[in-house]
Amino acid sequence: MHLYDFEVLMDGAVVAAERAVRLFDPRAAWPEIARLAKRHDQPRCKIRVKDESGRIVILTGVVSVLRHARTLAA
């Protein structure tokens, strides 16, 4: 398992963070990203996921995540 940091960004500033989340790989991050997107449903918000070395492995917009979730639910 690996550790990942999740950050919610608004205009480049970190407004929320969850550190050291244990996941098998970055693909397992999407349920957590969806949960954060629902909690921080604001225009201009992004979610960034970093691996243990600080490298960005996922960077996505909250609006895109929520739109994708709605299409899956339809």
CHARMM internal coordinates of N, CA and C (Angstrom, degrees):
IC EDIT
DIST 1 N 1 CA 1.4569
DIST 1 CA 1 C 1.5287
ANGL 1 N 1 CA 1 C 108.28
DIST 1 C 2 N 1.3165
ANGL 1 CA 1 C 2 N 113.98
DIHE 1 N 1 CA 1 C 2 N 153.21
DIST 2 N 2 CA 1.4576
ANGL 1 C 2 N 2 CA 120.93
DIHE 1 CA 1 C 2 N 2 CA -178.68
DIST 2 CA 2 C 1.5216
ANGL 2 N 2 CA 2 C 109.18
DIHE 1 C 2 N 2 CA 2 C -123.87
DIST 2 C 3 N 1.3242
ANGL 2 CA 2 C 3 N 115.53
DIHE 2 N 2 CA 2 C 3 N 159.36
DIST 3 N 3 CA 1.4627
ANGL 2 C 3 N 3 CA 121.13
DIHE 2 CA 2 C 3 N 3 CA 178.20
DIST 3 CA 3 C 1.5215
ANGL 3 N 3 CA 3 C 109.68
DIHE 2 C 3 N 3 CA 3 C -101.65
DIST 3 C 4 N 1.3340
ANGL 3 CA 3 C 4 N 115.42
DIHE 3 N 3 CA 3 C 4 N 137.30
DIST 4 N 4 CA 1.4629
ANGL 3 C 4 N 4 CA 121.81
DIHE 3 CA 3 C 4 N 4 CA 179.07
DIST 4 CA 4 C 1.5152
ANGL 4 N 4 CA 4 C 109.36
DIHE 3 C 4 N 4 CA 4 C -130.99
DIST 4 C 5 N 1.3309
ANGL 4 CA 4 C 5 N 115.64
DIHE 4 N 4 CA 4 C 5 N 145.83
DIST 5 N 5 CA 1.4572
ANGL 4 C 5 N 5 CA 122.06
DIHE 4 CA 4 C 5 N 5 CA 174.53
DIST 5 CA 5 C 1.5240
ANGL 5 N 5 CA 5 C 108.51
DIHE 4 C 5 N 5 CA 5 C -106.58
DIST 5 C 6 N 1.3219
ANGL 5 CA 5 C 6 N 115.80
DIHE 5 N 5 CA 5 C 6 N 132.62
DIST 6 N 6 CA 1.4600
ANGL 5 C 6 N 6 CA 122.88
DIHE 5 CA 5 C 6 N 6 CA 177.64
DIST 6 CA 6 C 1.5216
ANGL 6 N 6 CA 6 C 107.87
DIHE 5 C 6 N 6 CA 6 C -108.89
DIST 6 C 7 N 1.3303
ANGL 6 CA 6 C 7 N 116.34
DIHE 6 N 6 CA 6 C 7 N 130.26
DIST 7 N 7 CA 1.4657
ANGL 6 C 7 N 7 CA 121.07
DIHE 6 CA 6 C 7 N 7 CA 179.25
DIST 7 CA 7 C 1.5241
ANGL 7 N 7 CA 7 C 109.38
DIHE 6 C 7 N 7 CA 7 C -131.18
DIST 7 C 8 N 1.3206
ANGL 7 CA 7 C 8 N 114.91
DIHE 7 N 7 CA 7 C 8 N 135.31
DIST 8 N 8 CA 1.4588
ANGL 7 C 8 N 8 CA 121.04
DIHE 7 CA 7 C 8 N 8 CA 172.63
DIST 8 CA 8 C 1.5188
ANGL 8 N 8 CA 8 C 106.26
DIHE 7 C 8 N 8 CA 8 C -99.11
DIST 8 C 9 N 1.3160
ANGL 8 CA 8 C 9 N 115.96
DIHE 8 N 8 CA 8 C 9 N 124.99
DIST 9 N 9 CA 1.4636
ANGL 8 C 9 N 9 CA 122.13
DIHE 8 CA 8 C 9 N 9 CA -177.31
DIST 9 CA 9 C 1.5175
ANGL 9 N 9 CA 9 C 110.55
DIHE 8 C 9 N 9 CA 9 C -111.82
DIST 9 C 10 N 1.3262
ANGL 9 CA 9 C 10 N 115.99
DIHE 9 N 9 CA 9 C 10 N 139.44
DIST 10 N 10 CA 1.4616
ANGL 9 C 10 N 10 CA 120.79
DIHE 9 CA 9 C 10 N 10 CA 170.27
DIST 10 CA 10 C 1.5208
ANGL 10 N 10 CA 10 C 106.75
DIHE 9 C 10 N 10 CA 10 C -129.70
DIST 10 C 11 N 1.3035
ANGL 10 CA 10 C 11 N 115.75
DIHE 10 N 10 CA 10 C 11 N 118.56
DIST 11 N 11 CA 1.4645
ANGL 10 C 11 N 11 CA 122.11
DIHE 10 CA 10 C 11 N 11 CA -176.97
DIST 11 CA 11 C 1.5301
ANGL 11 N 11 CA 11 C 111.41
DIHE 10 C 11 N 11 CA 11 C 53.34
DIST 11 C 12 N 1.3292
ANGL 11 CA 11 C 12 N 116.77
DIHE 11 N 11 CA 11 C 12 N 37.21
DIST 12 N 12 CA 1.4544
ANGL 11 C 12 N 12 CA 122.34
DIHE 11 CA 11 C 12 N 12 CA 176.30
DIST 12 CA 12 C 1.5138
ANGL 12 N 12 CA 12 C 115.60
DIHE 11 C 12 N 12 CA 12 C 87.91
DIST 12 C 13 N 1.3278
ANGL 12 CA 12 C 13 N 118.04
DIHE 12 N 12 CA 12 C 13 N -12.11
DIST 13 N 13 CA 1.4648
ANGL 12 C 13 N 13 CA 121.27
DIHE 12 CA 12 C 13 N 13 CA -179.79
DIST 13 CA 13 C 1.5266
ANGL 13 N 13 CA 13 C 110.00
DIHE 12 C 13 N 13 CA 13 C -96.78
DIST 13 C 14 N 1.3158
ANGL 13 CA 13 C 14 N 116.75
DIHE 13 N 13 CA 13 C 14 N 141.18
DIST 14 N 14 CA 1.4581
ANGL 13 C 14 N 14 CA 121.76
DIHE 13 CA 13 C 14 N 14 CA 177.44
DIST 14 CA 14 C 1.5235
ANGL 14 N 14 CA 14 C 108.68
DIHE 13 C 14 N 14 CA 14 C -75.28
DIST 14 C 15 N 1.3431
ANGL 14 CA 14 C 15 N 116.54
DIHE 14 N 14 CA 14 C 15 N 119.71
DIST 15 N 15 CA 1.4702
ANGL 14 C 15 N 15 CA 120.90
DIHE 14 CA 14 C 15 N 15 CA 179.56
DIST 15 CA 15 C 1.5283
ANGL 15 N 15 CA 15 C 111.71
DIHE 14 C 15 N 15 CA 15 C -106.66
DIST 15 C 16 N 1.3201
ANGL 15 CA 15 C 16 N 117.76
DIHE 15 N 15 CA 15 C 16 N -14.70
DIST 16 N 16 CA 1.4632
ANGL 15 C 16 N 16 CA 122.38
DIHE 15 CA 15 C 16 N 16 CA 176.06
DIST 16 CA 16 C 1.5180
ANGL 16 N 16 CA 16 C 107.64
DIHE 15 C 16 N 16 CA 16 C -158.25
DIST 16 C 17 N 1.3331
ANGL 16 CA 16 C 17 N 115.70
DIHE 16 N 16 CA 16 C 17 N 150.37
DIST 17 N 17 CA 1.4562
ANGL 16 C 17 N 17 CA 119.33
DIHE 16 CA 16 C 17 N 17 CA -179.48
DIST 17 CA 17 C 1.5184
ANGL 17 N 17 CA 17 C 110.19
DIHE 16 C 17 N 17 CA 17 C -151.24
DIST 17 C 18 N 1.3167
ANGL 17 CA 17 C 18 N 114.43
DIHE 17 N 17 CA 17 C 18 N 147.12
DIST 18 N 18 CA 1.4550
ANGL 17 C 18 N 18 CA 122.54
DIHE 17 CA 17 C 18 N 18 CA 170.80
DIST 18 CA 18 C 1.5220
ANGL 18 N 18 CA 18 C 105.88
DIHE 17 C 18 N 18 CA 18 C -128.63
DIST 18 C 19 N 1.3013
ANGL 18 CA 18 C 19 N 115.93
DIHE 18 N 18 CA 18 C 19 N 120.12
DIST 19 N 19 CA 1.4593
ANGL 18 C 19 N 19 CA 121.49
DIHE 18 CA 18 C 19 N 19 CA -173.08
DIST 19 CA 19 C 1.5262
ANGL 19 N 19 CA 19 C 111.43
DIHE 18 C 19 N 19 CA 19 C -103.54
DIST 19 C 20 N 1.3166
ANGL 19 CA 19 C 20 N 114.73
DIHE 19 N 19 CA 19 C 20 N 150.60
DIST 20 N 20 CA 1.4624
ANGL 19 C 20 N 20 CA 123.27
DIHE 19 CA 19 C 20 N 20 CA 171.02
DIST 20 CA 20 C 1.5311
ANGL 20 N 20 CA 20 C 113.31
DIHE 19 C 20 N 20 CA 20 C 56.42
DIST 20 C 21 N 1.3259
ANGL 20 CA 20 C 21 N 115.88
DIHE 20 N 20 CA 20 C 21 N 47.53
DIST 21 N 21 CA 1.4618
ANGL 20 C 21 N 21 CA 120.98
DIHE 20 CA 20 C 21 N 21 CA 175.53
DIST 21 CA 21 C 1.5240
ANGL 21 N 21 CA 21 C 107.62
DIHE 20 C 21 N 21 CA 21 C -82.31
DIST 21 C 22 N 1.3261
ANGL 21 CA 21 C 22 N 116.78
DIHE 21 N 21 CA 21 C 22 N 126.13
DIST 22 N 22 CA 1.4706
ANGL 21 C 22 N 22 CA 121.59
DIHE 21 CA 21 C 22 N 22 CA -177.91
DIST 22 CA 22 C 1.5261
ANGL 22 N 22 CA 22 C 110.47
DIHE 21 C 22 N 22 CA 22 C -84.86
DIST 22 C 23 N 1.3476
ANGL 22 CA 22 C 23 N 115.14
DIHE 22 N 22 CA 22 C 23 N 124.27
DIST 23 N 23 CA 1.4593
ANGL 22 C 23 N 23 CA 121.97
DIHE 22 CA 22 C 23 N 23 CA 178.71
DIST 23 CA 23 C 1.5204
ANGL 23 N 23 CA 23 C 109.05
DIHE 22 C 23 N 23 CA 23 C -140.03
DIST 23 C 24 N 1.3287
ANGL 23 CA 23 C 24 N 116.10
DIHE 23 N 23 CA 23 C 24 N 155.09
DIST 24 N 24 CA 1.4574
ANGL 23 C 24 N 24 CA 120.41
DIHE 23 CA 23 C 24 N 24 CA 176.38
DIST 24 CA 24 C 1.5292
ANGL 24 N 24 CA 24 C 111.32
DIHE 23 C 24 N 24 CA 24 C -69.97
DIST 24 C 25 N 1.3413
ANGL 24 CA 24 C 25 N 116.51
DIHE 24 N 24 CA 24 C 25 N -41.46
DIST 25 N 25 CA 1.4615
ANGL 24 C 25 N 25 CA 121.75
DIHE 24 CA 24 C 25 N 25 CA 177.45
DIST 25 CA 25 C 1.5253
ANGL 25 N 25 CA 25 C 108.63
DIHE 24 C 25 N 25 CA 25 C -159.77
DIST 25 C 26 N 1.3395
ANGL 25 CA 25 C 26 N 118.39
DIHE 25 N 25 CA 25 C 26 N 170.51
DIST 26 N 26 CA 1.4626
ANGL 25 C 26 N 26 CA 120.82
DIHE 25 CA 25 C 26 N 26 CA -175.78
DIST 26 CA 26 C 1.5284
ANGL 26 N 26 CA 26 C 114.12
DIHE 25 C 26 N 26 CA 26 C -60.17
DIST 26 C 27 N 1.3220
ANGL 26 CA 26 C 27 N 118.29
DIHE 26 N 26 CA 26 C 27 N -27.06
DIST 27 N 27 CA 1.4699
ANGL 26 C 27 N 27 CA 119.68
DIHE 26 CA 26 C 27 N 27 CA 179.70
DIST 27 CA 27 C 1.5177
ANGL 27 N 27 CA 27 C 111.76
DIHE 26 C 27 N 27 CA 27 C -62.95
DIST 27 C 28 N 1.3157
ANGL 27 CA 27 C 28 N 116.68
DIHE 27 N 27 CA 27 C 28 N -26.42
DIST 28 N 28 CA 1.4653
ANGL 27 C 28 N 28 CA 121.03
DIHE 27 CA 27 C 28 N 28 CA 179.24
DIST 28 CA 28 C 1.5345
ANGL 28 N 28 CA 28 C 111.98
DIHE 27 C 28 N 28 CA 28 C -75.42
DIST 28 C 29 N 1.3173
ANGL 28 CA 28 C 29 N 117.61
DIHE 28 N 28 CA 28 C 29 N -3.18
DIST 29 N 29 CA 1.4565
ANGL 28 C 29 N 29 CA 122.16
DIHE 28 CA 28 C 29 N 29 CA -178.79
DIST 29 CA 29 C 1.5242
ANGL 29 N 29 CA 29 C 113.52
DIHE 28 C 29 N 29 CA 29 C -77.85
DIST 29 C 30 N 1.3281
ANGL 29 CA 29 C 30 N 118.42
DIHE 29 N 29 CA 29 C 30 N -19.29
DIST 30 N 30 CA 1.4639
ANGL 29 C 30 N 30 CA 120.60
DIHE 29 CA 29 C 30 N 30 CA -170.78
DIST 30 CA 30 C 1.5285
ANGL 30 N 30 CA 30 C 114.82
DIHE 29 C 30 N 30 CA 30 C -61.89
DIST 30 C 31 N 1.3162
ANGL 30 CA 30 C 31 N 121.50
DIHE 30 N 30 CA 30 C 31 N -38.28
DIST 31 N 31 CA 1.4719
ANGL 30 C 31 N 31 CA 118.52
DIHE 30 CA 30 C 31 N 31 CA 175.52
DIST 31 CA 31 C 1.5356
ANGL 31 N 31 CA 31 C 112.59
DIHE 30 C 31 N 31 CA 31 C -61.89
DIST 31 C 32 N 1.3165
ANGL 31 CA 31 C 32 N 116.45
DIHE 31 N 31 CA 31 C 32 N -38.41
DIST 32 N 32 CA 1.4700
ANGL 31 C 32 N 32 CA 120.21
DIHE 31 CA 31 C 32 N 32 CA 177.32
DIST 32 CA 32 C 1.5195
ANGL 32 N 32 CA 32 C 110.75
DIHE 31 C 32 N 32 CA 32 C -67.74
DIST 32 C 33 N 1.3244
ANGL 32 CA 32 C 33 N 117.22
DIHE 32 N 32 CA 32 C 33 N -38.71
DIST 33 N 33 CA 1.4649
ANGL 32 C 33 N 33 CA 121.73
DIHE 32 CA 32 C 33 N 33 CA 177.18
DIST 33 CA 33 C 1.5201
ANGL 33 N 33 CA 33 C 109.61
DIHE 32 C 33 N 33 CA 33 C -62.16
DIST 33 C 34 N 1.3322
ANGL 33 CA 33 C 34 N 117.67
DIHE 33 N 33 CA 33 C 34 N -43.71
DIST 34 N 34 CA 1.4735
ANGL 33 C 34 N 34 CA 121.07
DIHE 33 CA 33 C 34 N 34 CA 178.86
DIST 34 CA 34 C 1.5214
ANGL 34 N 34 CA 34 C 110.91
DIHE 33 C 34 N 34 CA 34 C -62.41
DIST 34 C 35 N 1.3236
ANGL 34 CA 34 C 35 N 117.55
DIHE 34 N 34 CA 34 C 35 N -40.53
DIST 35 N 35 CA 1.4667
ANGL 34 C 35 N 35 CA 121.08
DIHE 34 CA 34 C 35 N 35 CA 178.77
DIST 35 CA 35 C 1.5261
ANGL 35 N 35 CA 35 C 110.78
DIHE 34 C 35 N 35 CA 35 C -63.92
DIST 35 C 36 N 1.3246
ANGL 35 CA 35 C 36 N 117.02
DIHE 35 N 35 CA 35 C 36 N -44.08
DIST 36 N 36 CA 1.4632
ANGL 35 C 36 N 36 CA 120.48
DIHE 35 CA 35 C 36 N 36 CA 177.83
DIST 36 CA 36 C 1.5204
ANGL 36 N 36 CA 36 C 111.91
DIHE 35 C 36 N 36 CA 36 C -65.19
DIST 36 C 37 N 1.3231
ANGL 36 CA 36 C 37 N 116.45
DIHE 36 N 36 CA 36 C 37 N -38.17
DIST 37 N 37 CA 1.4685
ANGL 36 C 37 N 37 CA 120.15
DIHE 36 CA 36 C 37 N 37 CA 179.57
DIST 37 CA 37 C 1.5290
ANGL 37 N 37 CA 37 C 110.73
DIHE 36 C 37 N 37 CA 37 C -62.98
DIST 37 C 38 N 1.3201
ANGL 37 CA 37 C 38 N 117.26
DIHE 37 N 37 CA 37 C 38 N -41.41
DIST 38 N 38 CA 1.4730
ANGL 37 C 38 N 38 CA 120.18
DIHE 37 CA 37 C 38 N 38 CA 178.35
DIST 38 CA 38 C 1.5196
ANGL 38 N 38 CA 38 C 110.94
DIHE 37 C 38 N 38 CA 38 C -64.99
DIST 38 C 39 N 1.3081
ANGL 38 CA 38 C 39 N 116.81
DIHE 38 N 38 CA 38 C 39 N -36.25
DIST 39 N 39 CA 1.4639
ANGL 38 C 39 N 39 CA 121.08
DIHE 38 CA 38 C 39 N 39 CA -179.02
DIST 39 CA 39 C 1.5358
ANGL 39 N 39 CA 39 C 112.04
DIHE 38 C 39 N 39 CA 39 C -73.80
DIST 39 C 40 N 1.3288
ANGL 39 CA 39 C 40 N 116.92
DIHE 39 N 39 CA 39 C 40 N -30.53
DIST 40 N 40 CA 1.4707
ANGL 39 C 40 N 40 CA 121.81
DIHE 39 CA 39 C 40 N 40 CA -175.61
DIST 40 CA 40 C 1.5275
ANGL 40 N 40 CA 40 C 110.12
DIHE 39 C 40 N 40 CA 40 C -119.63
DIST 40 C 41 N 1.3028
ANGL 40 CA 40 C 41 N 116.26
DIHE 40 N 40 CA 40 C 41 N 52.94
DIST 41 N 41 CA 1.4661
ANGL 40 C 41 N 41 CA 122.85
DIHE 40 CA 40 C 41 N 41 CA -178.04
DIST 41 CA 41 C 1.5301
ANGL 41 N 41 CA 41 C 109.72
DIHE 40 C 41 N 41 CA 41 C -76.64
DIST 41 C 42 N 1.3212
ANGL 41 CA 41 C 42 N 116.04
DIHE 41 N 41 CA 41 C 42 N 79.00
DIST 42 N 42 CA 1.4561
ANGL 41 C 42 N 42 CA 123.02
DIHE 41 CA 41 C 42 N 42 CA -178.88
DIST 42 CA 42 C 1.5313
ANGL 42 N 42 CA 42 C 109.11
DIHE 41 C 42 N 42 CA 42 C -131.29
DIST 42 C 43 N 1.3221
ANGL 42 CA 42 C 43 N 117.01
DIHE 42 N 42 CA 42 C 43 N 143.09
DIST 43 N 43 CA 1.4678
ANGL 42 C 43 N 43 CA 118.24
DIHE 42 CA 42 C 43 N 43 CA 173.18
DIST 43 CA 43 C 1.5340
ANGL 43 N 43 CA 43 C 109.71
DIHE 42 C 43 N 43 CA 43 C -60.06
DIST 43 C 44 N 1.2943
ANGL 43 CA 43 C 44 N 117.19
DIHE 43 N 43 CA 43 C 44 N 148.59
DIST 44 N 44 CA 1.4629
ANGL 43 C 44 N 44 CA 124.99
DIHE 43 CA 43 C 44 N 44 CA 177.03
DIST 44 CA 44 C 1.5222
ANGL 44 N 44 CA 44 C 113.83
DIHE 43 C 44 N 44 CA 44 C 72.83
DIST 44 C 45 N 1.3345
ANGL 44 CA 44 C 45 N 118.73
DIHE 44 N 44 CA 44 C 45 N 7.33
DIST 45 N 45 CA 1.4698
ANGL 44 C 45 N 45 CA 120.49
DIHE 44 CA 44 C 45 N 45 CA 176.80
DIST 45 CA 45 C 1.5231
ANGL 45 N 45 CA 45 C 109.60
DIHE 44 C 45 N 45 CA 45 C -88.08
DIST 45 C 46 N 1.3148
ANGL 45 CA 45 C 46 N 114.78
DIHE 45 N 45 CA 45 C 46 N 143.70
DIST 46 N 46 CA 1.4617
ANGL 45 C 46 N 46 CA 122.41
DIHE 45 CA 45 C 46 N 46 CA 175.97
DIST 46 CA 46 C 1.5206
ANGL 46 N 46 CA 46 C 108.30
DIHE 45 C 46 N 46 CA 46 C -130.69
DIST 46 C 47 N 1.3190
ANGL 46 CA 46 C 47 N 115.16
DIHE 46 N 46 CA 46 C 47 N 159.04
DIST 47 N 47 CA 1.4581
ANGL 46 C 47 N 47 CA 120.94
DIHE 46 CA 46 C 47 N 47 CA 175.49
DIST 47 CA 47 C 1.5248
ANGL 47 N 47 CA 47 C 107.46
DIHE 46 C 47 N 47 CA 47 C -120.81
DIST 47 C 48 N 1.3263
ANGL 47 CA 47 C 48 N 114.39
DIHE 47 N 47 CA 47 C 48 N 128.39
DIST 48 N 48 CA 1.4607
ANGL 47 C 48 N 48 CA 121.30
DIHE 47 CA 47 C 48 N 48 CA -179.31
DIST 48 CA 48 C 1.5305
ANGL 48 N 48 CA 48 C 107.89
DIHE 47 C 48 N 48 CA 48 C -118.22
DIST 48 C 49 N 1.3257
ANGL 48 CA 48 C 49 N 115.48
DIHE 48 N 48 CA 48 C 49 N 134.43
DIST 49 N 49 CA 1.4644
ANGL 48 C 49 N 49 CA 121.46
DIHE 48 CA 48 C 49 N 49 CA 176.84
DIST 49 CA 49 C 1.5247
ANGL 49 N 49 CA 49 C 107.13
DIHE 48 C 49 N 49 CA 49 C -119.32
DIST 49 C 50 N 1.3373
ANGL 49 CA 49 C 50 N 115.05
DIHE 49 N 49 CA 49 C 50 N 127.95
DIST 50 N 50 CA 1.4666
ANGL 49 C 50 N 50 CA 121.04
DIHE 49 CA 49 C 50 N 50 CA 179.84
DIST 50 CA 50 C 1.5238
ANGL 50 N 50 CA 50 C 109.27
DIHE 49 C 50 N 50 CA 50 C -117.02
DIST 50 C 51 N 1.3212
ANGL 50 CA 50 C 51 N 115.23
DIHE 50 N 50 CA 50 C 51 N 146.24
DIST 51 N 51 CA 1.4637
ANGL 50 C 51 N 51 CA 119.51
DIHE 50 CA 50 C 51 N 51 CA 175.93
DIST 51 CA 51 C 1.5273
ANGL 51 N 51 CA 51 C 109.85
DIHE 50 C 51 N 51 CA 51 C -85.91
DIST 51 C 52 N 1.3151
ANGL 51 CA 51 C 52 N 115.97
DIHE 51 N 51 CA 51 C 52 N -175.21
DIST 52 N 52 CA 1.4678
ANGL 51 C 52 N 52 CA 121.47
DIHE 51 CA 51 C 52 N 52 CA -175.50
DIST 52 CA 52 C 1.5270
ANGL 52 N 52 CA 52 C 113.39
DIHE 51 C 52 N 52 CA 52 C -61.29
DIST 52 C 53 N 1.3055
ANGL 52 CA 52 C 53 N 117.22
DIHE 52 N 52 CA 52 C 53 N -26.52
DIST 53 N 53 CA 1.4684
ANGL 52 C 53 N 53 CA 120.53
DIHE 52 CA 52 C 53 N 53 CA -179.98
DIST 53 CA 53 C 1.5261
ANGL 53 N 53 CA 53 C 112.27
DIHE 52 C 53 N 53 CA 53 C -87.38
DIST 53 C 54 N 1.3336
ANGL 53 CA 53 C 54 N 117.26
DIHE 53 N 53 CA 53 C 54 N -2.48
DIST 54 N 54 CA 1.4619
ANGL 53 C 54 N 54 CA 121.17
DIHE 53 CA 53 C 54 N 54 CA -179.34
DIST 54 CA 54 C 1.5137
ANGL 54 N 54 CA 54 C 113.45
DIHE 53 C 54 N 54 CA 54 C 90.95
DIST 54 C 55 N 1.3167
ANGL 54 CA 54 C 55 N 116.95
DIHE 54 N 54 CA 54 C 55 N 2.42
DIST 55 N 55 CA 1.4657
ANGL 54 C 55 N 55 CA 121.64
DIHE 54 CA 54 C 55 N 55 CA 179.78
DIST 55 CA 55 C 1.5287
ANGL 55 N 55 CA 55 C 109.67
DIHE 54 C 55 N 55 CA 55 C -76.54
DIST 55 C 56 N 1.3221
ANGL 55 CA 55 C 56 N 117.09
DIHE 55 N 55 CA 55 C 56 N 135.92
DIST 56 N 56 CA 1.4612
ANGL 55 C 56 N 56 CA 121.61
DIHE 55 CA 55 C 56 N 56 CA 177.21
DIST 56 CA 56 C 1.5239
ANGL 56 N 56 CA 56 C 108.37
DIHE 55 C 56 N 56 CA 56 C -73.23
DIST 56 C 57 N 1.3365
ANGL 56 CA 56 C 57 N 116.18
DIHE 56 N 56 CA 56 C 57 N 123.23
DIST 57 N 57 CA 1.4622
ANGL 56 C 57 N 57 CA 120.48
DIHE 56 CA 56 C 57 N 57 CA 178.61
DIST 57 CA 57 C 1.5255
ANGL 57 N 57 CA 57 C 111.84
DIHE 56 C 57 N 57 CA 57 C -107.54
DIST 57 C 58 N 1.3345
ANGL 57 CA 57 C 58 N 116.87
DIHE 57 N 57 CA 57 C 58 N -22.48
DIST 58 N 58 CA 1.4665
ANGL 57 C 58 N 58 CA 121.80
DIHE 57 CA 57 C 58 N 58 CA 175.68
DIST 58 CA 58 C 1.5229
ANGL 58 N 58 CA 58 C 107.60
DIHE 57 C 58 N 58 CA 58 C -144.86
DIST 58 C 59 N 1.3248
ANGL 58 CA 58 C 59 N 116.10
DIHE 58 N 58 CA 58 C 59 N 135.09
DIST 59 N 59 CA 1.4614
ANGL 58 C 59 N 59 CA 122.72
DIHE 58 CA 58 C 59 N 59 CA 172.23
DIST 59 CA 59 C 1.5143
ANGL 59 N 59 CA 59 C 106.10
DIHE 58 C 59 N 59 CA 59 C -141.49
DIST 59 C 60 N 1.3329
ANGL 59 CA 59 C 60 N 116.46
DIHE 59 N 59 CA 59 C 60 N 118.07
DIST 60 N 60 CA 1.4519
ANGL 59 C 60 N 60 CA 120.47
DIHE 59 CA 59 C 60 N 60 CA -175.87
DIST 60 CA 60 C 1.5200
ANGL 60 N 60 CA 60 C 110.59
DIHE 59 C 60 N 60 CA 60 C -146.35
DIST 60 C 61 N 1.3054
ANGL 60 CA 60 C 61 N 115.82
DIHE 60 N 60 CA 60 C 61 N 156.04
DIST 61 N 61 CA 1.4495
ANGL 60 C 61 N 61 CA 121.18
DIHE 60 CA 60 C 61 N 61 CA 177.12
DIST 61 CA 61 C 1.5221
ANGL 61 N 61 CA 61 C 111.57
DIHE 60 C 61 N 61 CA 61 C -84.64
DIST 61 C 62 N 1.3243
ANGL 61 CA 61 C 62 N 115.59
DIHE 61 N 61 CA 61 C 62 N 145.03
DIST 62 N 62 CA 1.4642
ANGL 61 C 62 N 62 CA 121.16
DIHE 61 CA 61 C 62 N 62 CA 178.73
DIST 62 CA 62 C 1.5276
ANGL 62 N 62 CA 62 C 110.64
DIHE 61 C 62 N 62 CA 62 C -60.78
DIST 62 C 63 N 1.3126
ANGL 62 CA 62 C 63 N 117.43
DIHE 62 N 62 CA 62 C 63 N -43.21
DIST 63 N 63 CA 1.4699
ANGL 62 C 63 N 63 CA 120.74
DIHE 62 CA 62 C 63 N 63 CA -179.43
DIST 63 CA 63 C 1.5234
ANGL 63 N 63 CA 63 C 110.58
DIHE 62 C 63 N 63 CA 63 C -59.90
DIST 63 C 64 N 1.3245
ANGL 63 CA 63 C 64 N 117.69
DIHE 63 N 63 CA 63 C 64 N -41.78
DIST 64 N 64 CA 1.4676
ANGL 63 C 64 N 64 CA 121.03
DIHE 63 CA 63 C 64 N 64 CA 178.87
DIST 64 CA 64 C 1.5215
ANGL 64 N 64 CA 64 C 111.67
DIHE 63 C 64 N 64 CA 64 C -63.91
DIST 64 C 65 N 1.3160
ANGL 64 CA 64 C 65 N 116.86
DIHE 64 N 64 CA 64 C 65 N -41.63
DIST 65 N 65 CA 1.4700
ANGL 64 C 65 N 65 CA 120.75
DIHE 64 CA 64 C 65 N 65 CA 179.52
DIST 65 CA 65 C 1.5196
ANGL 65 N 65 CA 65 C 110.02
DIHE 64 C 65 N 65 CA 65 C -63.16
DIST 65 C 66 N 1.3280
ANGL 65 CA 65 C 66 N 116.59
DIHE 65 N 65 CA 65 C 66 N -45.99
DIST 66 N 66 CA 1.4740
ANGL 65 C 66 N 66 CA 120.17
DIHE 65 CA 65 C 66 N 66 CA -178.32
DIST 66 CA 66 C 1.5304
ANGL 66 N 66 CA 66 C 111.27
DIHE 65 C 66 N 66 CA 66 C -67.60
DIST 66 C 67 N 1.3118
ANGL 66 CA 66 C 67 N 117.20
DIHE 66 N 66 CA 66 C 67 N -38.10
DIST 67 N 67 CA 1.4625
ANGL 66 C 67 N 67 CA 120.29
DIHE 66 CA 66 C 67 N 67 CA 177.81
DIST 67 CA 67 C 1.5223
ANGL 67 N 67 CA 67 C 110.26
DIHE 66 C 67 N 67 CA 67 C -64.08
DIST 67 C 68 N 1.3058
ANGL 67 CA 67 C 68 N 117.27
DIHE 67 N 67 CA 67 C 68 N -42.87
DIST 68 N 68 CA 1.4630
ANGL 67 C 68 N 68 CA 121.31
DIHE 67 CA 67 C 68 N 68 CA 178.62
DIST 68 CA 68 C 1.5353
ANGL 68 N 68 CA 68 C 110.40
DIHE 67 C 68 N 68 CA 68 C -63.40
DIST 68 C 69 N 1.3189
ANGL 68 CA 68 C 69 N 116.89
DIHE 68 N 68 CA 68 C 69 N -41.96
DIST 69 N 69 CA 1.4722
ANGL 68 C 69 N 69 CA 121.08
DIHE 68 CA 68 C 69 N 69 CA 179.39
DIST 69 CA 69 C 1.5281
ANGL 69 N 69 CA 69 C 110.51
DIHE 68 C 69 N 69 CA 69 C -62.07
DIST 69 C 70 N 1.3227
ANGL 69 CA 69 C 70 N 117.23
DIHE 69 N 69 CA 69 C 70 N -38.58
DIST 70 N 70 CA 1.4731
ANGL 69 C 70 N 70 CA 120.69
DIHE 69 CA 69 C 70 N 70 CA 179.39
DIST 70 CA 70 C 1.5251
ANGL 70 N 70 CA 70 C 111.14
DIHE 69 C 70 N 70 CA 70 C -66.96
DIST 70 C 71 N 1.3291
ANGL 70 CA 70 C 71 N 117.34
DIHE 70 N 70 CA 70 C 71 N -37.77
DIST 71 N 71 CA 1.4693
ANGL 70 C 71 N 71 CA 119.19
DIHE 70 CA 70 C 71 N 71 CA -179.53
DIST 71 CA 71 C 1.5220
ANGL 71 N 71 CA 71 C 110.30
DIHE 70 C 71 N 71 CA 71 C -69.80
DIST 71 C 72 N 1.3229
ANGL 71 CA 71 C 72 N 117.78
DIHE 71 N 71 CA 71 C 72 N -32.99
DIST 72 N 72 CA 1.4458
ANGL 71 C 72 N 72 CA 120.88
DIHE 71 CA 71 C 72 N 72 CA 177.56
DIST 72 CA 72 C 1.5355
ANGL 72 N 72 CA 72 C 111.41
DIHE 71 C 72 N 72 CA 72 C -69.45
DIST 72 C 73 N 1.3267
ANGL 72 CA 72 C 73 N 115.88
DIHE 72 N 72 CA 72 C 73 N -34.33
DIST 73 N 73 CA 1.4599
ANGL 72 C 73 N 73 CA 120.72
DIHE 72 CA 72 C 73 N 73 CA -178.54
DIST 73 CA 73 C 1.5235
ANGL 73 N 73 CA 73 C 112.30
DIHE 72 C 73 N 73 CA 73 C -77.18
DIST 73 C 74 N 1.3255
ANGL 73 CA 73 C 74 N 117.39
DIHE 73 N 73 CA 73 C 74 N -20.67
DIST 74 N 74 CA 1.4787
ANGL 73 C 74 N 74 CA 120.62
DIHE 73 CA 73 C 74 N 74 CA -177.21
DIST 74 CA 74 C 1.5018
ANGL 74 N 74 CA 74 C 113.10
DIHE 73 C 74 N 74 CA 74 C -76.60
END
COOR INIT
IC SEED 1 N 1 CA 1 C
IC BUILD
